[in-house]
């Protein structure tokens, strides 16, 4: 995932890249487009749903194991 920060020039959220060179690194800012942000949000939501399903499955399995040992 890209690093995101506020652009010091325009104040919008931007992807940042630091180019290492002689002396200090040069930071470039590229504005985050709404479409890009929506795609990332959708990816994160899908990943969260997948992990939530796994967590629910593991909770059920744990309850079954606890009930068998009681």
C-alpha positions in Angstrom: 0.0 0.0 0.0 1.2 3.5 -0.7 2.1 6.0 1.9 -0.5 8.8 2.1 0.0 12.3 3.5 -1.4 15.8 3.0 0.2 17.8 0.3 1.9 20.9 1.7 1.0 22.9 -1.4 -2.7 22.2 -1.9 -3.7 20.4 1.3 -5.2 17.4 -0.5 -4.4 13.8 0.5 -1.7 12.5 -1.8 0.4 9.4 -2.4 4.0 10.2 -1.5 7.2 8.8 -2.9 10.6 9.6 -1.6 13.4 9.4 -4.1 16.8 8.8 -2.5 19.6 10.7 -4.1 22.6 12.7 -3.1 22.0 14.7 0.0 18.3 14.7 1.1 15.6 12.6 -0.4 13.1 14.3 -2.8 9.4 13.8 -1.9 6.9 13.7 -4.7 3.1 14.1 -4.2 0.4 12.6 -6.4 -3.2 13.4 -5.6 -5.4 10.5 -4.7 -8.3 10.2 -7.1 -11.7 9.3 -5.8 -11.8 6.2 -8.0 -8.5 5.0 -6.6 -9.7 5.5 -3.1 -13.0 3.7 -3.8 -11.1 0.7 -5.2 -8.9 0.5 -2.2 -11.9 0.8 0.2 -13.6 -2.0 -1.7 -10.5 -4.2 -1.4 -10.3 -3.5 2.3 -13.9 -4.3 2.9 -13.6 -7.6 1.1 -10.5 -8.5 3.1 -12.3 -7.5 6.4 -15.3 -9.6 5.5 -13.1 -12.6 4.7 -11.3 -12.3 8.1 -14.6 -11.8 9.9 -16.0 -15.0 8.4 -12.8 -16.9 9.4 -13.1 -15.4 13.0 -16.8 -16.5 13.2 -15.9 -20.0 12.0 -13.1 -20.2 14.6 -15.4 -19.0 17.4 -18.0 -21.7 16.5 -15.3 -24.3 16.5 -13.9 -23.1 19.8 -17.4 -23.3 21.4 -17.9 -26.8 20.1 -14.5 -27.9 21.6 -15.4 -26.2 24.9 -18.7 -27.9 25.0 -17.2 -31.4 24.3 -14.7 -31.0 27.2 -17.3 -29.8 29.7 
